[in-house]
Amino acid sequence: MVYKFGLIGEKLGHSYSKDLHNKIMSESGILGTYELIEIPISSFSYDFPKLLKKDYNGFNVTIPYKESVIPFLDGLSESARKIGAVNTISIKNGETFGLNTDYDGFLEIFIRNSINIKGKTAAVLGYGGAAKAVTLALCDEGIKSIDIIIRDKTQAKSITNSDNNFLTFNEFNMNSNYYDFIINCTPVGMFPNVMESPLPKYTIKASFVFDLIYNPEETLLLSYSKELGIRCFNGMEMLLAQALKSEEIWLK
């Protein structure tokens, strides 16, 4: 059988997913293709349902459609339902099922680097699909407290049983708190806008900084963090972990 997979997003010029999945399939002896599928926001509600009816076996989903795909799917995994976002779609016998492997991929960074989450504090930058997966993963692993940093607090809504604290970026910059973890879940600093950072250097106070961006390998946020002597990680380990999990789901 020849499998057919793809990544759905608005702009995918930064993505390594095609090369990564093709490499995984080649090394695993799987016959298949993986495509980058850009859909304009203006035509998403028309183009996406048509795409689901084509002969694909599964999709990954990225910015800005992790939440937008949900109404078009036949079912959701428990984690995707809790998070309210989907980054992996499995298609079997014409049925579409949404899952979230960002959750697993993010935790893999901590597992591989022997970093403990329980009892720690975190600031999560952004509140899109990836940020919601990260927030739930941290809470499930026993994080003590999370500040979620967003542009507009009127959109704030907790997805966990704990009371997450929401701050605007201006409030965060003025408070200047120290955290065990600062985690960037926004696209700020992603290729081609590599000279942007979601935070100014003087507000980065943490033991660890995680930037879920993997292109460029070192974002301006990570460069600032290194200059400050903070241990930091980009999103490549997470990308690889969630890619392997996606392949596992599609090939079951």
C-alpha positions as CSV (number, residue, x, y, z in Angstrom):
1,M,0.0,0.0,0.0
2,V,1.2,3.5,-0.8
3,Y,0.2,6.0,1.9
4,K,-0.6,9.6,1.3
5,F,-0.1,12.2,4.1
6,G,0.2,16.0,4.3
7,L,0.6,19.1,6.5
8,I,-2.2,21.7,6.4
9,G,-1.4,25.3,7.2
10,E,-1.7,28.8,5.9
11,K,2.0,29.5,5.2
12,L,4.4,26.6,5.2
13,G,7.7,28.0,3.8
14,H,9.3,27.4,7.2
15,S,8.3,23.8,7.6
16,Y,10.7,20.8,7.8
17,S,7.8,18.4,8.1
18,K,7.9,17.1,4.5
19,D,11.6,16.2,4.7
20,L,11.2,14.8,8.2
21,H,8.3,12.5,7.4
22,N,9.7,11.4,4.1
23,K,12.9,10.4,6.0
24,I,10.9,8.5,8.6
25,M,9.0,6.6,5.9
26,S,12.1,5.8,3.9
27,E,14.0,4.5,7.0
28,S,11.0,2.5,8.1
29,G,10.4,0.9,4.7
30,I,7.0,2.6,4.3
31,L,5.8,3.5,0.8
32,G,4.2,6.9,0.9
33,T,4.2,10.6,0.2
34,Y,4.0,13.7,2.4
35,E,2.8,17.0,1.0
36,L,2.8,20.6,2.2
37,I,-0.8,21.9,1.7
38,E,-1.3,25.7,2.1
39,I,-4.9,26.9,2.4
40,P,-5.7,30.6,2.5
41,I,-7.8,31.7,5.6
42,S,-10.4,33.2,3.2
43,S,-11.2,29.8,1.6
44,F,-10.5,27.4,4.5
45,S,-14.1,26.5,5.2
46,Y,-14.6,25.6,1.5
47,D,-11.2,24.0,0.8
48,F,-10.7,21.9,3.9
49,P,-13.9,19.7,3.6
50,K,-13.0,19.0,0.0
51,L,-9.5,18.0,1.0
52,L,-10.9,15.5,3.6
53,K,-12.8,13.7,0.8
54,K,-9.6,13.1,-1.3
55,D,-7.5,9.9,-1.0
56,Y,-5.3,10.9,2.0
57,N,-4.6,8.6,4.9
58,G,-3.9,11.4,7.4
59,F,-2.8,15.0,8.0
60,N,-0.8,17.1,10.4
61,V,-2.3,20.5,11.1
62,T,-0.4,23.7,12.0
63,I,-0.9,27.4,12.4
64,P,-3.6,28.8,12.2
65,Y,-5.9,25.8,11.8
66,K,-5.5,23.6,14.9
67,E,-8.8,24.8,16.3
68,S,-10.5,25.5,13.0
69,V,-10.5,21.9,11.8
70,I,-12.5,20.5,14.7
71,P,-16.0,21.2,13.5
72,F,-15.3,19.3,10.3
73,L,-14.1,16.1,11.9
74,D,-16.1,13.0,12.9
75,G,-14.5,12.5,16.3
76,L,-11.8,13.6,18.7
77,S,-9.4,12.0,21.1
78,E,-9.8,12.8,24.8
79,S,-6.6,14.9,24.8
80,A,-7.7,16.9,21.7
81,R,-11.1,17.5,23.2
82,K,-9.6,18.8,26.5
83,I,-7.0,20.9,24.7
84,G,-9.5,22.2,22.1
85,A,-7.0,21.8,19.3
86,V,-6.0,19.1,16.8
87,N,-2.6,18.7,15.1
88,T,-3.0,15.2,13.7
89,I,-5.9,13.8,11.7
90,S,-6.4,10.1,11.0
91,I,-8.6,8.9,8.2
92,K,-9.8,5.3,8.2
93,N,-12.8,3.9,6.2
94,G,-13.9,7.5,5.4
95,E,-14.0,8.5,9.1
96,T,-11.9,11.5,10.2
97,F,-10.5,11.5,13.8
98,G,-8.6,14.4,15.4
99,L,-5.8,13.9,17.9
100,N,-3.2,16.1,19.5
101,T,0.4,14.9,19.5
102,D,1.8,18.3,20.5
103,Y,1.1,17.2,24.1
104,D,3.3,14.1,23.8
105,G,6.0,15.9,21.8
106,F,6.4,18.7,24.3
107,L,6.7,16.3,27.2
108,E,9.4,14.4,25.3
109,I,11.7,17.4,25.7
110,F,11.5,17.1,29.5
111,I,11.9,13.3,29.4
112,R,15.0,13.3,27.2
113,N,16.7,16.0,29.2
114,S,15.7,14.7,32.7
115,I,13.9,17.9,33.6
116,N,11.3,17.7,36.4
117,I,8.1,19.6,36.1
118,K,6.3,18.8,39.4
119,G,6.2,21.8,41.8
120,K,7.7,24.2,39.3
121,T,6.4,27.5,37.8
122,A,6.0,28.4,34.2
123,A,5.1,31.3,31.8
124,V,3.5,30.1,28.6
125,L,3.6,32.7,25.8
126,G,0.6,32.6,23.6
127,Y,-2.8,30.8,23.7
128,G,-3.2,29.0,20.4
129,G,-3.4,25.3,19.9
130,A,0.2,24.5,20.8
131,A,0.0,26.7,23.9
132,K,-3.1,24.8,25.1
133,A,-1.4,21.5,24.6
134,V,1.6,22.7,26.5
135,T,-0.6,24.1,29.4
136,L,-2.5,20.8,29.8
137,A,0.8,18.8,29.7
138,L,2.3,20.9,32.4
139,C,-0.7,20.6,34.6
140,D,-1.0,16.9,34.1
141,E,2.7,16.6,35.2
142,G,2.1,18.6,38.4
143,I,3.3,22.1,37.6
144,K,2.8,24.4,40.6
145,S,1.6,27.5,38.7
146,I,1.3,28.8,35.2
147,D,1.1,32.4,33.9
148,I,-0.4,32.4,30.4
149,I,0.8,35.5,28.5
150,I,-1.7,36.7,25.8
151,R,-2.5,39.8,23.8
152,D,-6.2,40.1,24.8
153,K,-7.4,38.8,28.1
154,T,-11.0,38.9,27.0
155,Q,-10.2,35.7,25.1
156,A,-8.8,33.9,28.2
157,K,-10.4,30.7,29.3
158,S,-8.8,27.9,31.4
159,I,-8.7,24.4,29.8
160,T,-7.5,22.8,33.0
161,N,-8.9,22.2,36.5
162,S,-6.4,24.7,38.0
163,D,-6.8,28.5,37.9
164,N,-4.3,29.7,35.4
165,N,-3.3,33.3,35.6
166,F,-3.6,35.3,32.4
167,L,-1.4,38.3,31.8
168,T,-1.0,40.6,28.8
169,F,2.5,40.9,27.4
170,N,2.6,44.5,28.8
171,E,1.7,43.2,32.2
172,F,4.3,40.4,32.0
173,N,7.0,42.9,31.0
174,M,6.1,45.2,33.9
175,N,6.0,42.4,36.5
176,S,9.4,41.0,35.7
177,N,8.8,37.7,37.6
178,Y,11.2,34.8,37.8
179,Y,10.0,31.4,36.4
180,D,11.4,27.9,36.3
181,F,10.2,27.7,32.7
182,I,9.4,30.2,30.0
183,I,7.8,28.6,26.9
184,N,7.2,30.4,23.7
185,C,4.2,29.0,21.8
186,T,3.8,32.0,19.5
187,P,5.2,32.2,15.9
188,V,7.1,35.4,16.8
189,G,10.7,34.9,15.7
190,M,9.9,32.2,13.1
191,F,11.5,32.3,9.7
192,P,11.5,34.6,7.8
193,N,10.9,37.1,10.7
194,V,14.0,36.0,12.5
195,M,14.9,39.3,14.1
196,E,11.8,39.4,16.2
197,S,11.4,38.2,19.8
198,P,8.2,37.8,21.8
199,L,10.0,39.2,24.9
200,P,12.6,41.9,25.3
201,K,15.8,40.6,26.8
202,Y,15.4,42.3,30.2
203,T,12.2,40.4,31.0
204,I,13.7,36.9,30.4
205,K,14.2,35.5,33.9
206,A,14.0,31.7,34.1
207,S,16.0,28.5,34.7
208,F,14.9,27.1,31.3
209,V,13.6,28.7,28.1
210,F,11.8,26.6,25.5
211,D,10.9,28.0,22.1
212,L,8.7,25.7,20.1
213,I,10.0,27.3,16.9
214,Y,12.6,25.1,15.1
215,N,13.3,27.3,12.1
216,P,15.6,29.1,12.7
217,E,17.5,26.7,15.0
218,E,18.3,29.6,17.3
219,T,15.6,32.3,17.5
220,L,16.3,35.7,18.9
221,L,14.6,34.7,22.1
222,L,17.0,31.7,22.5
223,S,19.9,34.0,21.6
224,Y,18.9,36.4,24.4
225,S,18.5,33.4,26.8
226,K,22.0,32.1,26.0
227,E,23.5,35.5,26.6
228,L,21.8,35.5,30.0
229,G,23.3,32.1,30.8
230,I,19.9,30.3,30.7
231,R,19.6,26.7,29.5
232,C,17.4,26.6,26.5
233,F,15.8,24.4,23.8
234,N,14.2,24.9,20.4
235,G,11.3,22.9,19.0
236,M,13.2,20.3,17.0
237,E,12.9,17.5,19.6
238,M,9.2,18.2,19.9
239,L,8.8,18.2,16.1
240,L,10.5,14.8,15.8
241,A,8.6,13.3,18.7
242,Q,5.2,14.4,17.5
243,A,6.0,13.4,13.9
244,L,6.9,9.8,15.1
245,K,3.7,9.7,17.1
246,S,1.6,10.9,14.0
247,E,3.1,8.1,11.9
248,E,2.3,5.6,14.6
249,I,-1.3,6.8,14.6
250,W,-1.7,6.7,10.8
251,L,-0.2,3.3,10.4
252,K,-2.2,1.5,13.1
